[in-house]
Amino acid sequence: LMYLLFGFWSGMMGLSMSFIIRIELMNLNNNFNNNMIYYMMITIHAFMMIFFMTMPIIIGSLSNWLLPLMLMSSDLIFPRLNNFSFWLLIPSLILLMLNMMLNNNINTGWTLYPPLINQNYITLNFIIFSLHLNGISSIFSSINFISSIFIINNNNFFINNLSLYIWSIIITMILLIISIPILSSAITMIILDNNMHMNF
């Protein structure tokens, strides 16, 4: 329920940003004083709809309720890990919103990557820490789901008996875990660009 409420609230914020972006695209006159606010809103909107609406609702809320029912279990293997995964999303969203409220925001449009040498250090650190917390939350959820599927279903585990929904959960969680090296390399590039002034 908490995942569902959090995802619904984030979805309402993302929907309001969608309306603002749509109004800006439909209007020939520029409603904003500069393009930095517009690009910043596109970036924050993308993070909001993917990491704070879709993942908590589809994976966090629905899977936490439906997966134990399909496995004929009372709960997942690590319920406290699931709670810890949820509470990491709130400071991650707060850091994302703090980045949007500051003057010099991450404003590279659809991506956070180069050029980053001209970005404000404080806002860049906010967005890095926000992505870190969200990534840790996703990793904890992945470990919890994969462990629950293989441990609960260990006695009568047959690949052909798994439902399509459980297969989708397994594939999604494995892809999240595989993406850790990519995320680590991207974060390393951002930190080097920020602290050592390496213009990637």
Residue pairs with C-beta under 8 A, 6 or more apart in sequence:
1 61
2 86
3 56
3 57
3 60
3 61
3 64
3 86
4 56
4 57
4 60
4 61
6 52
6 56
6 60
6 86
6 89
6 90
7 52
7 53
7 54
7 55
7 56
7 57
7 60
7 61
8 53
8 57
10 48
10 49
10 52
10 53
10 56
10 93
11 49
11 53
11 57
13 48
14 45
14 48
14 49
14 52
14 53
17 41
17 44
17 45
17 48
18 45
20 41
21 38
21 41
21 42
21 45
23 31
24 30
24 31
24 32
24 38
32 38
35 107
36 104
36 105
36 107
37 105
37 107
39 107
39 108
39 109
40 100
40 105
40 106
40 107
41 100
42 109
42 110
43 106
43 107
43 108
43 109
43 110
43 111
43 112
44 96
44 97
44 99
44 100
46 110
47 96
47 130
48 96
51 92
51 134
52 89
52 92
52 93
52 96
52 134
55 138
56 86
56 89
59 141
59 145
59 169
59 172
60 85
60 86
60 141
63 145
63 169
64 76
64 82
66 165
67 76
67 145
67 148
67 149
67 166
67 169
68 74
68 75
68 76
68 148
70 163
70 165
70 166
71 148
71 149
71 152
71 153
71 166
73 148
73 152
76 82
76 144
76 145
76 148
77 144
77 147
77 148
77 151
77 152
78 143
78 144
78 147
78 148
81 140
81 143
81 144
82 140
82 141
82 144
84 140
85 137
85 138
85 140
85 141
85 144
86 137
88 133
88 134
88 136
88 137
88 140
89 133
89 134
89 137
91 133
92 129
92 130
92 131
92 133
92 134
92 137
93 130
95 126
95 127
95 129
95 130
95 133
96 126
96 127
96 130
98 126
99 105
99 106
99 123
99 126
99 127
99 130
102 120
102 122
102 123
102 126
103 120
104 119
104 120
104 123
105 120
105 123
106 112
106 119
106 123
106 124
106 127
108 115
108 116
108 119
112 127
112 190
113 186
113 189
113 190
113 200
114 193
114 199
114 200
115 199
115 200
116 124
116 190
116 193
116 194
116 200
117 193
117 197
117 199
119 194
121 194
124 190
124 194
125 194
128 187
128 190
128 191
131 183
131 187
132 187
135 180
135 183
138 176
139 176
139 177
139 180
141 173
141 176
142 173
142 174
142 176
142 177
143 177
145 169
145 170
145 173
146 170
146 173
146 174
146 177
149 162
149 166
149 169
149 170
150 157
153 162
162 170
189 200
192 198
192 200
193 199
193 200
